[in-house]
Amino acid sequence: MLDQNWREEVVIIAVPTAASVSDANRYRPPALTGLADLLDRQVRDHPHARALVVTEARAHLSYHALAALVEDVTGRLGGTGLRRGDAIGLVCANTAEFVVALLGATRAGLVVAPIDPTLPASQMSARIGAVGARAILLGPPAAGDAPVAQADVPSWNLRVDISPAGTATVELETGGPVVPPVRGARHDLSADDALVLFTAGTTDQAKMVPLTHANVAASVRDICATYELGPDDATVAVMPFFHSHGLFAALLASLASGGCVLLPGQGRFSADTFWDDMRAAAATWFTAVPAVHETLLDRSAVEYPGPQVVPVKFVRSCGAPLNTATQRALERTLGAPLLSVYGMTESAHQVTSEPLPQQGPLKHGSVGRSTGVDLRVVDDHGHPCPPGTQGEVWVHGPTVTRGYLADPGGTAQSFPDGWFHTADLGFLDEDGYLFLTGRIASLINRGGEKISPEYVEDILAGCPGVAEAAVFAIPDAVHGHRVGAAVVVEREGEGVGPEQILQYCRQRLSAFEVPDRLEVVAALPHTAEGGLDRRAVDALYAH
């Protein structure tokens, strides 16, 4: 059983419960087989509905216009010498070019590997080589970013132009049909595959995750069904599309359900324009990591226009633990539920989610129930744990990848029996809600006591005046490790010092869990996806 004093809080909040489809019991998720037919139903049934809102002018691109651009790119790629099942890189910010390139290439039978456009040349080349990409589709960088580093394979520039009259055209400079020899993981791919995504981390740590069209279709259907997304819904793209969070939850689920996605004019999230973007899109929801939610909450007193101007139905949080104090504060501010989600690249993003209010209660501190996968929490012997007992989280189902590309050892370790062994720790309650308690690899061993840094971080973040916290292991000759912490304080909490924070911890943590060393810092490092960068934290403070 858990020895930590965990507490679940069941919350019923007064929010509008009207979903995109008037009768929730009749909701049917979109029927699709993968990325190749993602737009087909909308082009048939709602060709003139908004699919995208793009550029700083916030031009509207209909499903009919988007499909025409996609078909154009599909045709042009057909003359390059690429064959079905070949890998192609996609290096682009969150712009119309990304969407057109992704859908055009997959419709041509290619396997697309989206790559962070801000990577340095060495990491860019390493990822392109590892996946065996035979060319790169190159879109414009985000505002303020340097031009994309040159890679070792042909880079084909793709540009979408939308005239003031609303007509859209695409230019694709392929430079002829010559392609380089096959390298990397190409022979592990087939025409059944749609994507290769890189897990978060540095180049030497990131793993390549192949996802089939069937994986994609199952994930998109599950996300749409969880939130009952439909043609009346719209969102603003906050998270980058080269990671599964932004790609599946914001972009693909919206397009599959006939909704609309606004792509910020800068090509990436900007807190300065976010609420104007939400209003321009008539957005009904959005999804982000906790760091973004914290930023929006901090600025809400001045910038948030109010629920009458932007009446969102729900907000979604994924990518890192969400502090319950932040969750409650945002729900009060927005007048809408903030739903915590558990997802990962290996499962084509979403695994669990808190439900919409009309579908079940919110339990603050949990990440909700399974949304289409089989979920287990097991002990060290692989036996299912009783409710309330901590163990490793295992996942199995139609969204889960078959393994890692070019990494048989990693595949054997993480997928030994068809189940993905996540290395996440957690427990299920009596209602099947999952509560995450940490990562196996990040446990701190202090004199034989196992300490979850995520749990201590959650306690620290609940201290008045603390905005964010990072907990790490400090090597110690006697105990093996001691517990260290770095915290960021809110502006109004600048008078809060280490001793006040530690006193708060002593009242809520076991003695061995209380940080031995705590320092207040200006900021903490984050990954490209918005989560806490633990390797960088260790390098900065764990000494």
C-alpha positions as CSV (number, residue, x, y, z in Angstrom):
1,M,0.0,0.0,0.0
2,L,1.1,3.6,-0.5
3,D,2.8,5.0,2.5
4,Q,2.3,8.6,1.2
5,N,-0.8,10.5,2.4
6,W,-2.4,10.7,-0.9
7,R,-5.9,12.2,-1.1
8,E,-8.2,12.1,-4.1
9,E,-10.7,15.0,-4.4
10,V,-13.9,14.3,-6.3
11,V,-15.0,17.6,-7.8
12,I,-18.3,18.5,-9.3
13,I,-18.2,22.0,-10.8
14,A,-20.9,24.1,-12.3
15,V,-20.0,24.3,-16.0
16,P,-21.9,24.2,-19.3
17,T,-22.4,20.6,-20.2
18,A,-23.6,21.0,-23.8
19,A,-21.3,18.9,-26.0
20,S,-20.6,19.3,-29.7
21,V,-23.3,16.7,-30.4
22,S,-26.5,17.5,-28.6
23,D,-27.2,14.0,-27.3
24,A,-24.0,12.7,-25.8
25,N,-25.4,9.1,-25.9
26,R,-25.6,9.3,-29.7
27,Y,-22.1,10.6,-30.2
28,R,-20.1,8.5,-32.7
29,P,-16.4,9.1,-33.2
30,P,-15.2,9.7,-36.8
31,A,-14.7,6.7,-39.0
32,L,-11.2,6.6,-40.5
33,T,-8.4,4.2,-41.3
34,G,-5.5,6.5,-40.8
35,L,-3.9,9.7,-42.0
36,A,-4.6,9.0,-45.7
37,D,-8.4,9.4,-45.3
38,L,-8.4,11.9,-42.4
39,L,-10.1,14.7,-44.5
40,D,-12.4,12.5,-46.6
41,R,-15.6,12.8,-44.6
42,Q,-15.3,16.5,-44.1
43,V,-14.6,17.2,-47.7
44,R,-17.7,15.2,-48.6
45,D,-20.1,16.5,-45.9
46,H,-18.7,20.0,-45.0
47,P,-16.4,21.1,-47.8
48,H,-16.7,24.9,-47.0
49,A,-16.3,24.6,-43.2
50,R,-13.2,26.1,-41.6
51,A,-10.4,23.6,-41.3
52,L,-7.5,25.9,-40.4
53,V,-7.1,29.6,-39.4
54,V,-3.6,30.5,-40.5
55,T,-1.0,33.3,-40.7
56,E,-1.0,36.5,-38.8
57,A,-3.9,37.7,-41.0
58,R,-5.9,34.7,-39.6
59,A,-7.0,33.6,-43.0
60,H,-9.5,30.8,-43.2
61,L,-8.7,27.6,-45.1
62,S,-11.7,25.4,-45.8
63,Y,-11.6,21.6,-45.9
64,H,-12.1,21.7,-49.6
65,A,-9.1,24.1,-50.0
66,L,-7.0,22.1,-47.6
67,A,-7.7,18.8,-49.4
68,A,-6.8,20.4,-52.8
69,L,-3.4,21.5,-51.4
70,V,-2.9,18.0,-50.0
71,E,-3.7,16.4,-53.3
72,D,-1.3,18.7,-55.1
73,V,1.6,17.7,-52.8
74,T,0.7,14.0,-53.1
75,G,0.9,14.3,-56.9
76,R,4.2,16.1,-56.8
77,L,5.8,13.6,-54.4
78,G,4.7,10.8,-56.8
79,G,7.2,12.1,-59.4
80,T,10.2,12.1,-57.1
81,G,11.2,8.5,-57.2
82,L,10.0,7.8,-53.6
83,R,8.2,4.6,-53.0
84,R,5.4,3.6,-50.6
85,G,6.9,2.9,-47.2
86,D,9.9,5.2,-47.7
87,A,10.6,7.6,-44.9
88,I,10.6,11.3,-45.3
89,G,11.5,14.0,-42.8
90,L,9.2,16.9,-42.0
91,V,10.9,20.0,-40.5
92,C,8.5,22.8,-40.0
93,A,6.8,25.0,-37.3
94,N,3.1,24.9,-36.6
95,T,2.0,26.3,-39.9
96,A,-0.2,25.4,-42.8
97,E,2.9,24.0,-44.5
98,F,3.2,21.3,-41.8
99,V,-0.4,20.2,-42.2
100,V,-0.2,20.1,-46.0
101,A,3.1,18.3,-46.0
102,L,2.1,15.7,-43.4
103,L,-1.2,14.8,-45.1
104,G,0.2,15.0,-48.6
105,A,3.1,12.7,-47.9
106,T,1.1,10.1,-46.0
107,R,-1.5,10.1,-48.7
108,A,1.4,9.3,-51.1
109,G,2.2,6.3,-48.9
110,L,5.3,7.8,-47.3
111,V,6.2,7.5,-43.6
112,V,6.6,10.9,-42.1
113,A,9.1,11.7,-39.4
114,P,8.4,15.2,-37.9
115,I,11.5,16.7,-36.4
116,D,12.0,19.7,-34.2
117,P,13.1,22.5,-36.5
118,T,15.2,24.2,-33.8
119,L,17.6,21.2,-33.4
120,P,21.3,22.0,-34.2
121,A,22.8,20.6,-37.3
122,S,24.4,17.6,-35.7
123,Q,21.2,16.4,-34.0
124,M,19.1,17.1,-37.0
125,S,21.4,15.0,-39.2
126,A,21.5,12.2,-36.5
127,R,17.7,11.9,-36.5
128,I,17.4,12.1,-40.3
129,G,20.0,9.4,-40.6
130,A,18.6,7.2,-37.9
131,V,15.2,7.0,-39.4
132,G,16.6,6.5,-42.9
133,A,14.7,9.5,-44.4
134,R,15.4,9.9,-48.1
135,A,14.5,13.6,-48.2
136,I,13.2,16.4,-46.0
137,L,10.1,18.4,-46.5
138,L,11.1,21.8,-45.3
139,G,8.6,24.5,-44.2
140,P,9.1,28.0,-42.8
141,P,10.7,28.3,-39.3
142,A,8.8,29.9,-36.5
143,A,9.1,33.7,-36.0
144,G,12.5,34.5,-34.5
145,D,14.0,31.1,-35.2
146,A,17.2,30.7,-37.2
147,P,17.0,29.0,-40.6
148,V,16.8,25.2,-40.4
149,A,20.3,23.6,-40.4
150,Q,21.2,21.8,-43.6
151,A,21.0,18.0,-43.5
152,D,22.8,15.3,-45.5
153,V,19.7,14.5,-47.7
154,P,17.8,16.7,-50.2
155,S,15.7,19.4,-48.5
156,W,12.6,20.2,-50.5
157,N,11.1,23.6,-49.7
158,L,7.3,23.7,-49.4
159,R,5.3,26.9,-49.2
160,V,1.6,27.6,-48.9
161,D,0.3,31.0,-50.2
162,I,-3.2,32.3,-49.3
163,S,-4.3,35.3,-51.3
164,P,-6.5,38.1,-49.8
165,A,-9.3,36.6,-52.0
166,G,-9.0,33.4,-50.1
167,T,-7.5,31.2,-52.8
168,A,-4.6,28.9,-51.7
169,T,-1.7,27.5,-53.7
170,V,1.3,25.4,-52.7
171,E,4.8,25.4,-54.1
172,L,7.0,22.3,-53.6
173,E,10.6,22.5,-54.9
174,T,11.7,18.9,-55.2
175,G,14.8,19.5,-57.3
176,G,14.2,16.4,-59.5
177,P,13.6,12.7,-58.8
178,V,17.1,11.8,-57.5
179,V,17.1,10.4,-54.0
180,P,20.1,9.1,-51.9
181,P,20.6,5.5,-51.0
182,V,18.6,4.1,-48.2
183,R,20.1,4.3,-44.7
184,G,19.0,3.9,-41.1
185,A,15.8,2.2,-40.0
186,R,14.2,2.2,-43.4
187,H,14.0,-1.6,-43.7
188,D,11.9,-1.8,-40.5
189,L,9.2,0.4,-42.0
190,S,6.3,-0.5,-44.4
191,A,3.4,1.1,-46.1
192,D,1.3,0.3,-43.1
193,D,3.3,2.8,-41.1
194,A,2.2,6.5,-41.1
195,L,4.6,8.2,-38.7
196,V,7.9,7.9,-36.9
197,L,8.0,10.1,-33.8
198,F,10.9,10.8,-31.5
199,T,10.4,10.5,-27.8
200,A,11.4,13.5,-25.7
201,G,15.0,13.8,-24.7
202,T,18.4,14.5,-26.2
203,T,19.5,12.8,-29.4
204,D,21.4,10.0,-27.7
205,Q,18.3,9.3,-25.5
206,A,15.4,9.8,-27.9
207,K,13.9,6.7,-29.2
208,M,12.2,6.2,-32.6
209,V,8.5,5.2,-32.3
210,P,6.8,3.8,-35.5
211,L,3.1,4.3,-35.6
212,T,0.9,2.6,-38.2
213,H,-2.2,4.1,-39.8
214,A,-4.2,1.8,-37.5
215,N,-2.5,3.2,-34.4
216,V,-3.2,6.8,-35.6
217,A,-6.9,6.0,-36.4
218,A,-7.5,4.4,-33.0
219,S,-5.8,7.3,-31.1
220,V,-7.8,9.9,-33.0
221,R,-11.1,8.1,-32.5
222,D,-10.4,7.7,-28.8
223,I,-9.6,11.4,-28.3
224,C,-12.6,12.5,-30.3
225,A,-14.9,10.2,-28.3
226,T,-13.4,11.3,-24.9
227,Y,-14.3,14.9,-25.5
228,E,-17.2,14.5,-27.9
229,L,-15.4,16.7,-30.5
230,G,-17.5,17.7,-33.5
231,P,-17.8,20.3,-36.3
232,D,-18.8,23.0,-33.8
233,D,-15.5,22.8,-31.9
234,A,-12.4,24.8,-32.5
235,T,-9.0,25.1,-30.8
236,V,-5.7,27.0,-30.9
237,A,-2.6,25.0,-31.5
238,V,-0.4,25.5,-28.4
239,M,1.9,22.4,-28.4
240,P,4.4,21.7,-31.3
241,F,3.3,19.3,-33.9
242,F,6.6,17.4,-33.9
243,H,5.5,15.8,-30.6
244,S,2.5,13.6,-30.1
245,H,0.6,15.9,-27.8
246,G,0.1,18.7,-30.2
247,L,-0.1,16.4,-33.3
248,F,-2.8,14.0,-32.1
249,A,-4.8,16.0,-29.6
250,A,-4.9,19.4,-31.2
251,L,-4.4,18.9,-34.9
252,L,-5.5,15.4,-36.0
253,A,-8.5,15.0,-33.7
254,S,-9.8,18.4,-34.7
255,L,-9.6,17.7,-38.4
256,A,-11.0,14.2,-38.1
257,S,-14.0,15.5,-36.2
258,G,-14.7,18.4,-38.6
259,G,-13.5,21.1,-36.2
260,C,-11.1,24.0,-36.7
261,V,-7.5,24.6,-35.6
262,L,-6.0,28.1,-35.4
263,L,-2.3,28.1,-36.0
264,P,-0.7,31.1,-34.3
265,G,0.8,33.5,-36.8
266,Q,4.3,33.1,-35.2
267,G,4.2,29.4,-35.9
268,R,4.2,28.6,-32.2
269,F,2.4,29.4,-29.0
270,S,2.6,33.0,-27.8
271,A,1.0,34.0,-24.5
272,D,0.8,37.6,-25.9
273,T,-1.6,36.6,-28.6
274,F,-3.3,33.5,-27.1
275,W,-6.6,34.9,-25.9
276,D,-6.9,37.0,-29.1
277,D,-6.3,33.8,-31.1
278,M,-8.9,31.9,-29.0
279,R,-11.5,34.6,-29.7
280,A,-10.6,34.7,-33.4
281,A,-11.1,31.0,-33.7
282,A,-14.2,30.9,-31.5
283,A,-12.3,28.2,-29.7
284,T,-14.2,25.8,-27.4
285,W,-11.2,24.1,-25.8
286,F,-7.4,23.9,-25.8
287,T,-4.7,21.5,-24.6
288,A,-1.3,22.4,-23.1
289,V,1.3,21.3,-20.6
290,P,1.2,22.6,-17.0
291,A,3.9,25.2,-17.6
292,V,1.6,26.9,-20.2
293,H,-1.4,26.7,-17.8
294,E,0.7,28.3,-15.1
295,T,1.7,31.1,-17.5
296,L,-1.9,31.8,-18.6
297,L,-3.0,31.8,-15.0
298,D,-0.3,34.2,-13.9
299,R,-1.4,36.6,-16.7
300,S,-5.1,36.1,-16.5
301,A,-5.9,39.0,-14.2
302,V,-4.7,41.4,-17.0
303,E,-5.2,39.4,-20.2
304,Y,-8.0,36.9,-19.9
305,P,-11.1,38.5,-21.5
306,G,-13.6,36.4,-19.5
307,P,-15.8,33.4,-20.1
308,Q,-18.4,35.5,-21.8
309,V,-15.9,36.4,-24.5
310,V,-14.2,32.9,-24.8
311,P,-16.7,30.4,-23.4
312,V,-14.5,27.2,-23.4
313,K,-16.3,23.9,-22.6
314,F,-13.2,22.2,-21.2
315,V,-9.4,22.6,-21.0
316,R,-6.9,19.7,-21.2
317,S,-3.6,19.2,-19.5
318,C,-0.9,16.7,-20.4
319,G,2.8,16.2,-20.4
320,A,3.7,16.6,-16.8
321,P,2.0,16.5,-13.4
322,L,-0.5,19.3,-12.9
323,N,-0.5,20.9,-9.5
324,T,-4.0,20.7,-8.0
325,A,-3.9,24.3,-6.8
326,T,-3.3,25.4,-10.4
327,Q,-6.1,23.1,-11.6
328,R,-8.6,24.6,-9.2
329,A,-7.6,28.2,-9.9
330,L,-7.9,27.8,-13.6
331,E,-11.3,26.1,-13.3
332,R,-12.5,29.0,-11.2
333,T,-11.1,31.5,-13.7
334,L,-12.3,29.9,-16.9
335,G,-15.6,28.4,-15.5
336,A,-14.7,25.2,-17.2
337,P,-13.2,21.8,-16.2
338,L,-9.5,21.3,-16.5
339,L,-9.0,17.7,-17.4
340,S,-5.7,15.9,-16.6
341,V,-4.5,13.5,-19.2
342,Y,-1.8,10.8,-19.3
343,G,-0.2,10.1,-22.6
344,M,3.0,9.1,-24.3
345,T,4.5,8.7,-27.7
346,E,4.5,4.9,-27.5
347,S,0.7,4.9,-27.3
348,A,0.1,7.4,-30.0
349,H,-0.5,10.0,-27.2
350,Q,-3.6,9.5,-25.0
351,V,-3.9,6.7,-22.5
352,T,-6.2,8.1,-19.8
353,S,-8.2,11.3,-19.3
354,E,-10.5,12.7,-16.7
355,P,-14.0,12.6,-18.2
356,L,-16.2,15.5,-19.3
357,P,-18.5,16.5,-16.4
358,Q,-21.5,14.8,-18.0
359,Q,-19.5,11.5,-18.2
360,G,-18.2,11.2,-14.7
361,P,-16.6,13.1,-11.8
362,L,-13.3,14.9,-11.8
363,K,-10.8,13.5,-9.3
364,H,-8.1,16.1,-8.7
365,G,-4.7,14.5,-8.5
366,S,-5.7,11.7,-10.9
367,V,-5.2,11.5,-14.7
368,G,-8.6,9.9,-15.2
369,R,-9.7,6.6,-16.7
370,S,-8.6,4.6,-19.7
371,T,-9.8,6.0,-22.9
372,G,-9.5,3.0,-25.1
373,V,-6.5,0.9,-23.9
374,D,-6.1,-1.9,-21.5
375,L,-4.5,-0.6,-18.4
376,R,-2.7,-2.5,-15.5
377,V,-0.8,-1.5,-12.4
378,V,1.5,-4.4,-11.5
379,D,4.0,-5.4,-8.8
380,D,7.6,-6.4,-9.2
381,H,6.5,-9.9,-10.4
382,G,4.0,-8.6,-13.0
383,H,0.9,-9.4,-10.9
384,P,-1.9,-6.8,-10.9
385,C,-2.0,-4.6,-7.8
386,P,-5.1,-4.2,-5.7
387,P,-6.8,-0.7,-5.8
388,G,-4.7,1.9,-3.9
389,T,-1.5,-0.1,-4.2
390,Q,1.5,1.4,-6.1
391,G,3.1,-0.4,-9.0
392,E,4.3,0.0,-12.5
393,V,1.8,1.1,-15.2
394,W,1.4,-1.2,-18.2
395,V,-0.5,-0.4,-21.3
396,H,-1.8,-2.5,-24.2
397,G,-4.2,-1.8,-27.0
398,P,-4.7,-0.6,-30.6
399,T,-2.9,2.7,-30.1
400,V,0.3,1.1,-28.8
401,T,3.4,0.9,-31.0
402,R,5.0,-2.5,-31.9
403,G,8.4,-1.4,-30.4
404,Y,11.3,1.0,-31.0
405,L,13.0,1.2,-34.4
406,A,16.6,0.0,-34.6
407,D,16.6,-0.8,-30.8
408,P,15.9,-4.5,-30.2
409,G,17.2,-4.2,-26.7
410,G,14.9,-1.3,-25.8
411,T,12.0,-3.1,-27.5
412,A,12.7,-6.3,-25.5
413,Q,12.8,-4.4,-22.3
414,S,9.8,-2.2,-22.7
415,F,7.5,-4.6,-24.8
416,P,8.4,-8.1,-23.6
417,D,4.9,-9.5,-23.7
418,G,2.9,-7.3,-25.9
419,W,2.3,-4.8,-23.1
420,F,4.2,-1.6,-22.9
421,H,6.0,-1.4,-19.6
422,T,5.9,2.4,-19.1
423,A,8.4,2.7,-16.1
424,D,5.8,5.0,-14.6
425,L,4.6,4.4,-11.0
426,G,1.0,4.8,-10.0
427,F,-2.1,3.2,-8.6
428,L,-5.7,2.7,-9.6
429,D,-8.6,3.5,-7.3
430,E,-11.8,1.5,-7.0
431,D,-13.3,3.4,-10.0
432,G,-10.4,2.8,-12.3
433,Y,-9.0,6.3,-12.0
434,L,-5.2,6.3,-12.4
435,F,-3.0,8.3,-9.9
436,L,0.6,8.7,-11.0
437,T,3.3,8.8,-8.3
438,G,6.6,9.0,-10.2
439,R,9.1,7.3,-12.5
440,I,11.0,4.2,-11.5
441,A,14.2,5.6,-12.9
442,S,13.9,8.9,-11.0
443,L,13.3,7.4,-7.5
444,I,15.7,8.8,-5.0
445,N,17.3,6.1,-2.7
446,R,18.0,7.8,0.7
447,G,19.4,5.3,3.0
448,G,17.1,2.6,1.7
449,E,14.0,4.8,1.7
450,K,12.6,5.2,-1.9
451,I,11.4,8.8,-2.6
452,S,9.4,9.9,-5.5
453,P,10.7,13.4,-6.7
454,E,7.3,14.0,-8.4
455,Y,5.5,13.5,-5.2
456,V,7.7,15.9,-3.3
457,E,7.4,18.4,-6.2
458,D,3.7,18.3,-5.9
459,I,3.9,19.1,-2.2
460,L,6.3,21.9,-2.9
461,A,4.1,23.4,-5.6
462,G,1.3,23.6,-3.1
463,C,3.2,25.9,-0.8
464,P,1.8,29.5,-1.1
465,G,4.1,31.6,-3.2
466,V,5.8,28.6,-5.0
467,A,5.2,28.6,-8.8
468,E,7.3,25.5,-9.8
469,A,9.6,23.0,-8.2
470,A,12.2,20.4,-9.2
471,V,13.5,17.7,-6.9
472,F,16.6,15.7,-7.5
473,A,19.1,13.3,-5.9
474,I,22.3,14.7,-4.4
475,P,25.1,12.1,-4.1
476,D,26.0,11.3,-0.5
477,A,28.7,9.0,0.9
478,V,26.6,8.0,3.9
479,H,23.0,7.7,2.6
480,G,23.7,7.1,-1.1
481,H,21.6,10.1,-1.9
482,R,20.1,13.1,-0.3
483,V,17.1,15.1,-1.5
484,G,17.7,18.4,-3.2
485,A,15.1,20.9,-4.5
486,A,15.1,24.0,-6.6
487,V,12.0,26.2,-6.6
488,V,10.7,29.2,-8.5
489,V,8.5,31.6,-6.5
490,E,5.7,33.7,-7.8
491,R,6.2,37.5,-8.1
492,E,3.7,38.1,-5.3
493,G,5.5,35.4,-3.3
494,E,9.0,36.8,-3.6
495,G,9.1,37.2,0.2
496,V,8.9,33.4,0.6
497,G,12.3,31.9,1.5
498,P,13.7,28.5,1.8
499,E,13.0,28.1,5.5
500,Q,9.3,28.9,5.1
501,I,9.1,26.4,2.3
502,L,10.9,23.7,4.2
503,Q,8.6,24.3,7.2
504,Y,5.6,23.8,4.9
505,C,7.2,20.5,3.7
506,R,7.9,19.2,7.3
507,Q,4.2,19.5,8.0
508,R,3.2,17.4,5.0
509,L,6.1,15.0,4.2
510,S,7.8,12.2,6.0
511,A,11.1,13.3,7.6
512,F,13.2,11.4,5.0
513,E,11.3,13.1,2.1
514,V,11.9,16.7,3.2
515,P,14.6,18.2,1.1
516,D,18.1,18.4,2.7
517,R,18.9,21.4,0.5
518,L,16.6,23.9,-1.1
519,E,17.4,26.9,-3.2
520,V,15.2,29.5,-4.8
521,V,16.0,30.0,-8.5
522,A,14.8,32.3,-11.2
523,A,13.6,29.6,-13.6
524,L,13.8,25.9,-14.3
525,P,14.8,24.2,-17.6
526,H,12.1,22.6,-19.7
527,T,12.0,20.2,-22.7
528,A,10.7,21.2,-26.1
529,E,7.4,19.6,-25.1
530,G,7.1,21.7,-22.0
531,G,7.9,19.2,-19.3
532,L,10.6,19.6,-16.7
533,D,14.1,18.8,-18.1
534,R,15.4,16.5,-15.4
535,R,18.8,16.0,-17.0
536,A,19.4,19.7,-17.2
537,V,18.2,20.1,-13.6
538,D,20.7,17.4,-12.4
539,A,23.5,19.2,-14.4
540,L,22.6,22.5,-12.8
541,Y,21.9,21.6,-9.2
542,A,22.6,18.0,-8.3
543,H,26.2,18.4,-7.0
